[in-house]
Amino acid sequence: DANFSTITKVMDEQGQERLKNLKSFYDEYLGISEKVFALTLKNQNNEARLLSAGAARQAANKFEETLDAITKRAVEDMDKENQLTTEYYQSTMFFLIALLVFSVAASVGMAIWIIVTINKALNSAVEIASSVSSASQQVSSTSQSLSEGASEQAASIEEISASIEEMSSSVLQNSNAAEETNR
């Protein structure tokens, strides 16, 4: 009785009705079996055989038919649950594959974005380095020109100084010669 009440709780109305019928057929069969056993003990074997082959067989057949119907329904329900589980598994698997593909695509997209960003930064650094190098060459060239100009001016100043000394020496000689002539 405890097993029947436990099983009844998980069944639908039709299943509960079948289970009640199964229990009543089983109880009917047990009642008839007890009568057959009592008749056998009284040595009324013919009556026991007739009861066993007639009413007991009918109760057993009803029990088996009901049990087969319950079993068939349970198998059908299990097949439906199996199909639902398979569909759920497939949809979950599809979702996971889609999520994996999306994750890989997002990762590739992020990697490309990072590479492009780093590449832009490196190109900017190269351009800055190139500009600094060009400016450095211009400063070097200007410094070289200034240095050459300063050297040329120094040489010119030396030539002017030498010319002034030579003129000074000529003026002194002329002055000495003029003094000599005046004397």
Solvent accessible surface area in square Angstrom, and as a share of the most:
residue,aa,sasa,rsa
1,D,126,0.65
2,A,76,0.59
3,N,115,0.59
4,F,51,0.21
5,S,59,0.38
6,T,87,0.51
7,I,79,0.40
8,T,34,0.20
9,K,164,0.70
10,V,127,0.73
11,M,49,0.22
12,D,69,0.36
13,E,147,0.66
14,Q,97,0.43
15,G,5,0.05
16,Q,53,0.23
17,E,95,0.43
18,R,62,0.23
19,L,10,0.05
20,K,128,0.54
21,N,58,0.30
22,L,11,0.05
23,K,58,0.24
24,S,58,0.37
25,F,42,0.18
26,Y,89,0.34
27,D,69,0.36
28,E,77,0.35
29,Y,82,0.31
30,L,74,0.37
31,G,30,0.29
32,I,18,0.09
33,S,38,0.24
34,E,120,0.54
35,K,124,0.53
36,V,29,0.17
37,F,131,0.55
38,A,43,0.34
39,L,33,0.16
40,T,62,0.36
41,L,125,0.62
42,K,136,0.57
43,N,125,0.64
44,Q,72,0.32
45,N,73,0.38
46,N,100,0.51
47,E,95,0.43
48,A,6,0.04
49,R,151,0.55
50,L,133,0.66
51,L,46,0.23
52,S,49,0.31
53,A,71,0.55
54,G,29,0.28
55,A,38,0.29
56,A,7,0.05
57,R,112,0.41
58,Q,114,0.51
59,A,0,0.00
60,A,10,0.08
61,N,60,0.31
62,K,85,0.36
63,F,49,0.20
64,E,87,0.39
65,E,118,0.53
66,T,15,0.09
67,L,74,0.37
68,D,92,0.48
69,A,36,0.28
70,I,23,0.12
71,T,69,0.40
72,K,132,0.56
73,R,69,0.25
74,A,44,0.34
75,V,68,0.39
76,E,73,0.33
77,D,56,0.29
78,M,122,0.54
79,D,87,0.45
80,K,126,0.53
81,E,105,0.47
82,N,97,0.50
83,Q,112,0.50
84,L,104,0.52
85,T,82,0.48
86,T,59,0.34
87,E,85,0.38
88,Y,156,0.59
89,Y,129,0.49
90,Q,109,0.48
91,S,64,0.41
92,T,48,0.28
93,M,84,0.38
94,F,150,0.62
95,F,123,0.51
96,L,89,0.45
97,I,93,0.47
98,A,45,0.35
99,L,85,0.42
100,L,113,0.56
101,V,94,0.54
102,F,139,0.58
103,S,49,0.32
104,V,83,0.48
105,A,60,0.47
106,A,44,0.34
107,S,69,0.45
108,V,78,0.45
109,G,38,0.36
110,M,110,0.49
111,A,47,0.37
112,I,99,0.50
113,W,155,0.54
114,I,81,0.41
115,I,113,0.58
116,V,67,0.38
117,T,64,0.37
118,I,95,0.48
119,N,77,0.39
120,K,132,0.56
121,A,61,0.47
122,L,105,0.52
123,N,78,0.40
124,S,55,0.36
125,A,53,0.41
126,V,100,0.57
127,E,117,0.52
128,I,114,0.58
129,A,60,0.47
130,S,65,0.42
131,S,70,0.45
132,V,94,0.54
133,S,54,0.35
134,S,53,0.34
135,A,50,0.39
136,S,65,0.42
137,Q,124,0.55
138,Q,120,0.53
139,V,100,0.57
140,S,70,0.45
141,S,68,0.44
142,T,77,0.45
143,S,57,0.37
144,Q,105,0.47
145,S,68,0.44
146,L,125,0.62
147,S,63,0.41
148,E,93,0.42
149,G,27,0.26
150,A,59,0.45
151,S,69,0.44
152,E,118,0.53
153,Q,122,0.54
154,A,49,0.38
155,A,49,0.38
156,S,55,0.36
157,I,113,0.57
158,E,121,0.54
159,E,120,0.54
160,I,102,0.52
161,S,52,0.33
162,A,58,0.45
163,S,58,0.37
164,I,98,0.50
165,E,119,0.53
166,E,126,0.57
167,M,122,0.55
168,S,64,0.41
169,S,55,0.35
170,S,52,0.33
171,V,98,0.57
172,L,113,0.56
173,Q,123,0.55
174,N,100,0.51
175,S,51,0.33
176,N,78,0.40
177,A,55,0.43
178,A,54,0.42
179,E,93,0.42
180,E,118,0.53
181,T,114,0.66
182,N,129,0.66
183,R,209,0.76
